[in-house]
């Protein structure tokens, strides 16, 4: 993470915690250091978003694999549930809408915001569809390892779109995670699983997962760009508004795809043939939708509060867990190549975290020096008076 993002994280912690680092119109260079209570409140919000992202993402991927294993076959239905839970965000959206809003930031034209949210929604729908195909064609452990390349793609997009810095440690993290996914890609032994994975679909599944990871990373960077350059605000209301409207657009596109493709006509037979029964079919889809919405809220909250790159790093935290869960519940084979790929991925993740620690220490030093300079200035002023 670059110095500017870190200064934003440290200095603006209090504002982010209450919903907006840009609301007061002050620049990070002139804002006062946050109090301890503001820092605690900001970190509390960040931690809640992290829990939402990791918990929602893990449960949704797990249920998505169960849907296919128990007889589900509708790729568009698997896509719809990734965005159709948007009504769950309405109470929060209405609550934050009633809260006082700063007048320091001018609201962009409605047409401009609508076009951005619609564009993000179309990209989300395409990304969700690719993930639906990928999860059908790959074992969960393989799918999870390849998804770790999101961090590599996001580092590149963040560099060009969000002006994030490329340090040696971040570059090392990108290379390691890319190498980790490449190991999985060339290992045909990754097909070993008790899941209902179609034969001979590994190359297509690998390509789709890689493409979906790249598109997902682009979407995160575009969201951060929207907060920084268009909305110029990242209040909790702005976060919920983007989450609601972009996912609503994605749901509309996905439902249209479900009907245009003709898959809607096979849903009754799919429900009747579901191995665990009709109730389990409905519950699987419902909880998948809820889990994806929690993950989306956490994702957008972290993008607004910190950065898209940080969000992707947190998303990658689940990397060591998913393959292990897949081995226990789905009988995936954890061969030597997968273990090596997982360890390399963890090494790449820790490399980025260490860079984050160094940046944090640097910003704390800058803040301490600034406070010392302010104290010295005040002392000189008093003496001259």
C-alpha positions, 0 to 999 in steps of 0.5 A, spaced: 500 500 500 502 506 498 504 512 503 498 516 501 493 510 502 497 509 509 496 516 511 489 516 509 488 510 513 492 513 519 490 520 519 483 519 517 481 513 521 476 517 525 472 520 519 472 513 516 469 510 522 463 514 522 463 513 514 467 518 510 474 520 510 473 525 505 466 528 508 470 534 511 473 536 505 480 536 509 486 533 505 490 528 509 496 532 509 493 537 514 488 533 518 489 532 525 491 525 528 485 521 530 484 520 538 485 513 541 477 512 541 477 514 533 482 509 531 478 504 535 472 506 532 475 506 525 478 499 526 472 496 529 468 498 522 474 495 518 474 488 522 467 488 522 467 488 514 473 483 514 469 478 518 463 479 513 468 479 507 471 472 509 465 469 512 461 470 506 466 469 501 467 462 504 460 460 506 458 462 499 463 458 495 462 452 500 454 452 498 456 453 491 460 447 490 454 443 494 449 446 490 452 442 484 454 436 488 447 435 490 444 436 483 444 443 481 446 444 474 443 451 472 449 456 471 445 462 471 441 460 477 448 460 480 449 467 478 443 470 480 444 468 487 450 472 487 447 478 487 439 477 488 440 478 495 440 486 494 433 487 498 437 485 504 441 492 504 434 496 504 434 497 511 441 499 512 440 504 506 434 507 509 438 508 516 444 511 513 440 515 508 437 519 514 443 520 517 446 528 516 450 528 510 456 533 509 455 539 505 462 540 503 462 534 497 458 536 491 453 530 489 455 528 482 449 528 477 444 522 477 445 520 470 453 520 471 452 515 478 446 511 474 451 510 468 457 508 473 452 503 477 449 500 471 456 499 468 459 496 475 453 491 475 454 489 468 461 487 470 459 484 476 454 479 472 459 477 467 464 476 473 459 472 477 457 468 471 464 466 470 465 464 477 459 459 476 462 456 470 469 455 474 466 452 480 462 447 476 468 445 472 473 445 478 474 442 485 473 447 490 481 446 492 483 448 485 478 453 484 480 457 491 488 456 489 487 459 482 482 465 485 489 467 489 491 471 483 486 476 484 491 479 488 496 479 483 491 482 478 489 487 483 496 490 484 497 491 477 490 495 476 491 499 483 498 501 480 495 504 473 488 506 476 489 508 483 496 510 484 498 505 488 506 504 489 509 497 487 515 496 492 519 490 492 515 486 497 509 487 493 512 485 487 515 479 490 507 477 493 505 478 485 510 473 483 509 468 488 501 468 487 502 468 480 507 462 480 502 458 485 496 459 480 501 456 475 503 450 479 495 448 480 494 450 472 500 445 470 498 440 475 493 435 472 492 431 478 488 437 481 482 433 478 482 428 483 476 429 487 469 426 489 465 432 487 461 432 481 466 435 476 465 434 469 471 430 466 475 434 461 473 441 463 479 443 467 483 447 462 476 451 461 475 452 468 482 454 469 481 459 464 475 462 467 477 462 474 483 466 471 479 471 467 474 472 473 479 473 478 482 479 473 475 482 472 474 482 479 480 485 481 478 490 475 471 491 479 475 493 485 479 498 482 474 501 479 470 502 485 475 505 489 476 510 483 469 511 483 469 513 491 475 517 490 474 521 483 467 521 482 463 521 489 469 524 493 466 521 499 466 514 502 460 514 507 457 508 510 451 511 505 455 511 499 458 504 500 451 501 501 448 505 495 454 502 491 453 495 493 445 496 492 445 499 485 450 495 482 448 489 485 441 490 483 443 491 476 447 485 476 441 481 478 437 484 473 442 482 468 443 475 471 435 474 471 435 476 464 440 471 462 436 466 466 430 467 462 433 468 455 438 462 456 431 458 457 434 455 464 428 457 467 424 452 464 428 446 467 428 449 475 422 445 477 425 438 474 432 441 478 428 442 484 425 435 484 431 431 482 435 435 488 438 429 492 437 433 499 430 435 497 426 441 495 427 444 502 434 443 502 434 446 495 431 452 497 435 453 503 442 452 499 440 458 494 437 462 500 443 462 504 448 462 498 444 469 496 445 471 504 452 469 504 454 473 498 451 479 500 455 479 506 461 478 502 459 484 498 458 489 504 464 487 507 468 488 500 465 495 498 466 497 506 474 495 505 475 498 499 472 505 501 475 505 508 482 503 506 483 500 498 482 495 493 488 492 494 488 491 501 481 488 500 484 483 495 489 481 500 484 480 506 480 476 501 486 472 500 486 470 507 481 464 506 486 461 501 489 456 506 483 454 509 479 453 503 483 447 500 483 444 507 475 444 507 475 441 500 479 435 502 475 434 509 468 435 506 469 434 498 474 428 498 479 433 494 486 430 493 491 434 496 497 432 492 504 435 493 503 440 488 497 443 491 501 443 498 507 447 494 502 452 491 498 453 497 505 454 501 507 459 496 501 463 496 501 464 503 508 466 503 506 471 497 500 473 502 505 474 508 510 478 503 504 483 502 502 484 509 510 485 511 510 491 506 503 493 510 507 493 516 513 497 514 508 502 511 504 503 517 511 504 521 513 509 517 506 513 517 507 513 525 513 516 524 511 521 520 505 523 525 510 523 531 515 528 527 509 532 525 506 532 532 513 534 535 514 540 530 507 543 532 509 542 539 515 546 537 512 551 533 507 552 539 513 553 544 516 558 540 510 562 539 509 562 546 516 565 547 515 570 542 509 573 545 
